[in-house]
Amino acid sequence: MAEDTTLPQDDNLSVEPDHTAGELPEDPNAPDLGEVEGVEGGAPKAGATKTDAELAELKDKYLRLAAEFDNYKRRTAKERTDLFKTANQELMVALLPVLDDFDRARHHTKDTEDASAVRESIDIISGKLQKTLQQKGLTPMETKGGAFDADLHEAITQIPAPSEDLKGKVVDEVEKGYYLGEKVIRHAKVVLGA
């Protein structure tokens, strides 16, 4: 067996004698390393100054827009926290006369033994409170005798229906439910007839 020390040569891997490994061959049309494209004799071209001016203008617009947006975010965050702090102010101002009525009723009925006078003052204040809350959009639910609706009612228990027509319907109301506008803010706790 003869040793073959010659390796097959690939024609694509031929190297020019003046080429150093790792460097690209020089392009005769490439600019010199010291030369900057678009600049002749150190003076910028007219197109380059126009482009630079447009770039500077766009950067300025971008920075101003970013600053405006940051200011907007800060302002709306401050407005939101102020709104949360004073959200109930209107309701509280509306309830102050009712609170004053409670104070007056307590003051005038503290020495009386007449239960009807105390009851009458409580009825007057209760009516005023309900009227004030209704003006602010609070509406009580009507549930007794109606069909059970899981979106409006919370069933606490079931009892045998007192009559055949109350089977599967609301027999009693343990806690009243309320709407604020169209939204349910408290579900009614009810007893169902079985």
C-alpha positions in Angstrom: 0.0 0.0 0.0 1.4 3.3 -1.0 0.7 6.3 1.1 -1.0 9.1 -0.7 0.0 12.4 0.8 -1.5 14.6 -1.8 -4.9 16.1 -0.8 -7.5 17.0 -3.4 -7.4 20.7 -4.2 -10.6 22.7 -4.3 -10.5 25.3 -7.1 -12.8 27.6 -5.1 -10.3 27.9 -2.3 -7.5 29.3 -4.3 -5.9 32.3 -2.5 -4.3 35.3 -4.1 -0.7 35.6 -3.0 -1.0 39.2 -1.7 -4.2 38.5 0.3 -4.0 38.2 4.1 -6.3 35.8 5.9 -9.3 37.4 7.6 -9.3 40.5 5.3 -11.7 41.2 2.5 -10.2 41.8 -0.9 -10.1 45.5 -1.8 -12.8 46.9 -4.0 -11.3 49.4 -6.4 -14.4 51.6 -6.2 -14.5 51.6 -2.3 -13.7 55.0 -0.6 -10.4 55.4 1.3 -10.6 54.8 5.0 -10.0 58.4 5.8 -12.7 59.6 3.5 -16.3 60.2 4.6 -19.0 59.6 2.1 -21.1 62.7 1.3 -18.3 65.1 2.2 -16.1 66.6 -0.5 -13.0 68.4 0.7 -14.3 68.6 4.3 -17.4 70.6 3.3 -20.9 68.9 3.6 -23.1 68.5 0.6 -26.2 70.6 0.3 -28.4 67.4 0.6 -26.6 66.4 3.8 -27.3 69.7 5.5 -31.0 69.5 4.6 -31.2 65.9 5.9 -29.3 66.9 9.1 -31.7 69.8 9.6 -34.7 67.5 9.1 -33.3 65.0 11.5 -32.7 67.6 14.1 -36.3 68.9 13.6 -37.7 65.4 13.9 -35.6 64.8 17.1 -36.9 68.0 18.6 -40.5 67.2 17.7 -40.1 63.7 19.3 -38.5 65.1 22.5 -41.3 67.7 22.8 -44.0 65.0 22.2 -42.4 62.7 24.7 -42.3 65.5 27.3 -45.9 66.5 26.6 -47.0 62.9 27.1 -45.1 62.6 30.4 -46.8 65.8 31.6 -50.2 64.4 30.5 -49.6 61.2 32.4 -48.6 63.1 35.5 -51.5 65.5 35.2 -54.1 62.7 34.7 -52.6 60.6 37.6 -52.9 63.6 39.9 -56.5 64.3 38.7 -57.4 60.7 39.3 -56.1 60.7 42.9 -57.8 64.0 43.5 -61.1 62.5 42.2 -60.7 59.4 44.4 -60.2 61.6 47.4 -63.3 63.7 46.8 -65.5 61.1 45.0 -68.0 60.9 47.9 -68.0 64.6 48.6 -71.3 65.3 46.8 -73.1 62.4 48.6 -71.7 63.4 52.0 -72.9 67.0 51.5 -76.3 65.7 50.6 -76.4 63.5 53.7 -75.4 66.3 56.1 -79.0 67.6 56.6 -80.1 64.1 57.5 -77.3 63.9 60.1 -78.4 67.3 61.5 -82.0 66.0 61.8 -80.7 63.0 63.8 -78.9 65.3 66.1 -82.0 67.5 66.6 -84.2 64.5 67.2 -81.8 63.1 69.8 -81.7 66.5 71.5 -85.5 67.0 71.6 -86.4 63.4 72.6 -83.8 62.7 75.2 -86.0 63.6 78.1 -89.3 62.4 76.7 -91.1 59.3 77.8 -93.4 59.4 74.7 -92.5 56.6 72.4 -94.7 57.9 69.6 -92.7 61.2 69.5 -89.5 59.2 69.1 -91.1 56.9 66.5 -92.4 59.9 64.6 -89.0 61.6 64.5 -87.4 58.4 63.3 -90.0 58.0 60.5 -89.5 61.6 59.4 -85.7 61.2 59.3 -85.9 57.8 57.6 -88.1 59.3 54.9 -85.7 62.2 54.3 -82.8 59.8 54.1 -84.5 57.6 51.6 -85.5 60.6 49.5 -82.0 61.9 49.5 -80.5 58.5 48.4 -83.1 58.1 45.7 -82.1 61.5 44.3 -78.5 60.2 44.1 -79.7 57.2 42.1 -80.2 54.5 44.8 -83.3 52.3 44.1 -84.5 49.4 46.2 -85.3 46.1 44.6 -88.8 44.6 44.6 -88.4 40.9 45.2 -91.3 39.4 47.2 -93.5 37.1 45.1 -91.2 37.5 42.0 -89.3 34.8 40.2 -85.8 34.0 41.5 -83.0 35.6 39.4 -79.4 34.7 40.3 -78.1 38.0 38.9 -80.2 39.9 41.4 -80.9 37.6 44.3 -78.9 35.6 46.8 -80.8 32.6 48.0 -80.2 31.9 51.7 -82.6 29.0 52.2 -85.7 27.2 50.9 -88.9 26.6 52.8 -92.0 24.7 51.8 -94.1 27.1 49.7 -97.2 28.4 51.5 -99.1 28.2 48.2 -98.7 26.4 44.9 -98.1 29.6 43.0 -95.1 30.5 45.2 -93.1 27.4 44.3 -89.7 28.4 42.9 -90.4 32.1 43.7 -89.2 34.5 46.4 -91.3 33.9 49.6 -89.5 36.3 51.9 -86.8 38.9 51.8 -84.1 38.8 54.6 -82.0 41.7 53.3 -83.1 44.3 50.7 -81.2 44.6 47.5 -80.3 47.9 45.8 -79.5 49.4 42.4 -77.3 52.4 41.8 -78.6 53.6 38.5 -78.8 50.4 36.4 -76.1 48.5 38.4 -76.8 46.1 41.2 -74.7 47.3 44.2 -76.2 44.8 46.7 -78.0 41.6 45.9 -81.2 40.9 47.8 -80.9 38.0 50.3 -84.1 35.9 49.9 -85.9 32.8 51.0 -87.3 30.6 48.2 -90.4 28.5 48.2 -89.9 24.8 47.4 
